[in-house]
Amino acid sequence: MHGSRWLAIAVFMSACAAPAATENPTPTDLALQAGETKTSTDPAVNSDAAAIAEFKTRVDAYADLHKQLATGDAKPRQTEDPAKISAAKAALAAKVQAARASAKQGDIFTPAVRPVFRRLLAPELRGEDGRDAKAVLKDDAPAPGTVPFKVNAKYPESQPLPSVPTKVLLSLPPLPAPLEYRIVGQHLLLLDTAADLVVDYILNAITT
């Protein structure tokens, strides 16, 4: 009888004490919580977030430039005449090339953002889970050595544009039109699909 009474008292005291631990976190708990919140929301203390934010600023600036230049004879044509479509695309490409005459690799894929992209791509293209994605890339791959890795270079019209698996695209920062990601071999291209121009690229973005 006495044993049962003490057991009941012990259970009651434990139940009362449990909330106190939650309601009165230690200084260490508070510091950890503050650190987690700050790291996840403040780019100043998160180098990856800062790099991605800078990347977004740069691609948005390119999209604005493209919009300004895609006028007059360089405006994309809503026509079934291939000659008119090609002429407008050529005029647009020439305008973009002239406006970005001094552009170079790394202007958009900056040194800070390249390792971030490599880390984002790695889990999607490695191991067994990445086999299907790699198969898609291989099926649509252009002929070796045909795609120039040079800023402002024209993507060859005779070569296919490799499809990027949806799962891979979802792992990367979204892009404004007309920019698209393309993977050629182990390299990542940033392509202006309206002008067929290489905007920037990351060599060896995919490591095996």
N, C-alpha and C positions, 0 to 999 in steps of 0.2 A: 504493500500500500504506500509506504513512504517512498519506495523507489519510483513508483509511478508518478507520485506528486512531483518529485525532483525532475523527472524526465519532462513532465509537462511544463515546468517552470523554465527549464533549459531551452526547450523548443521555442517558448514564448519570447525569451530574451534574445535568442538568435534572430528571430523574425524582426524584432524591434531594432536590432543593431544593424541589420543589412542595409536599410535605406541610408543610414548615416554615412556609410562609406561612399555612396554615390553622391549624396548631397554635399559632401565636404571633400572634394578632390584635393590631392596633395599638390604642392607647388610644381612638382615634376610633371604631373598630369596636365596641369594648366599650361605649362610651357610647351608640352608636346602638342596639345590641342591648338594653341596659338600658332605654333610653327607649321602645323599641317595646313591650317587655314591660310596663312600668309603665303606659303609656298604654292598653293594651288590657285591663288587669285592675283598675286603680285608678280608681274613679269620681271621686276627688278631683282627678285631673288630666285628666279627660275630662268636659267639661260636658254632652255629649249623654248619656253613660251615667248621669250623676247626675240629669239631668232625667227620663230614662226610669225610673230607680229610684224617684224621687219619685212619678211618675205611677202606677206599679204599687202603691205604698203607698196612694195615694188611692183607686184603683179597688177594691182589696181591702177598704179600710175601708167603702166604699159597699156592697159585696157583703155584708159582715158586718151592716151596718145593715139592709139589705133582708131578710136572713134572720131577724133579730130581729123585724121588723115583719110578716112574712108568716105570721101565726098567727091563730087564731080565724076571724072572718068574713072576714079578709083573706087566708086561705090559698087558693092556687089550687085550683080544684075539678076533680076528675077525673070529669067528667060531660058528657053530650051536651046538657044543658039550657042553651041560650044565655043565658037570664035569670040562672041561677046563676053562670055563668062571668063575665058582665058585672058582677054584683053584687060578687063577690069581687075582681075587678080594680079596681072603683071604690073599694072599701073599702081595698085596698092602696095605691092611688094617694093617697087622702086621708091615710093614715098617713104615707107618705113625704113628701108635701108639708108636713105639719105638722112632721115631724121635721127637715126641711131648709128651714124657713120663711125663714131668712136666707141661704140658698145663693145664689150669684151666678156669673155667667160667670167662668171662670178658676179656680174652686176645684179643679177636677180637671185641665183643660187649662190649666195654669199658664202665665204669660208665658214661662217658660224652656222649656217643652216644645212650645209652638206652632210655633216655627221648625223644631224637629226633625221634627215630623209633616209639615210642608210639604216638607221635604227628602226624607222617606221616600216621600211620595206622588208627588213630581214625576216621577221616572223611569218610573213605572208608568202615568202618564196624559198624558205628553207625546209628541209626534211620532207616527210611524207605528205604533210599538209600542203606543201608548195608544189607538189608534182603536177597537179592539174593546171595550176596557174602557169607553170613553166611550159607545159604542153601547148597551151593556148598561144603563148608568146612565140614559141618555136614554129607553130603552124603558120602564123601570120608574118614571120620575120622577113624583112627585105634581104636581098642578096648581100652576102658579106662584102664590106668595103664600098658599098654604093651610097651610104648615107654620110654626108659630111658633118663632122663634129666641129662646127665653126659658127659662131654667132653671125646672124644675118645671111647665112647661106640658105639657098633654096633646097627644100626637101624634094628629092627627085620624083617627078610625076610618074615615072615608069615603075616606081616601087610601091608596094602595098604599105599602108599605115597599120602597124601592128596594133591589134586590139589589146587593151589593158583590162585584165579580169576585174570584175566589179569589186571583189573583196580587196584587191590591191588598191583600187581607186578610193575606196572608203577609208583606207588607212592613211591617206594623204590629205593635206589641206585642200579645200575646194578652190576652184579657179574661176575667174570671170571669163565670159566669152570675149574673144575667140580662142583663148588659150586652152591647150590640152596637154596632158602628160602622154608620152609615148616611151616605151621601153624597147631599145634596140640592143640585142645582145645583153651585156651586163650594164649598159649605160642608160641613163634617164634623160630624155629630151623634154624640153618645154617648147611646144610648137604653136605657132600662130597658124591655125588651120584655114583662116580666110585668105591669108597671103602665102601660105606654104613656106613659112620661114622658120628657121631655127632661132629661137629667142635666147635660150641659154641651155646648158646641159651639165650633167654630173657624170663624169667618167667613173666606171667601176662602182656604180650606185648599188649594185647587187653583188654581194660577195658569196662565194661558195666554200 
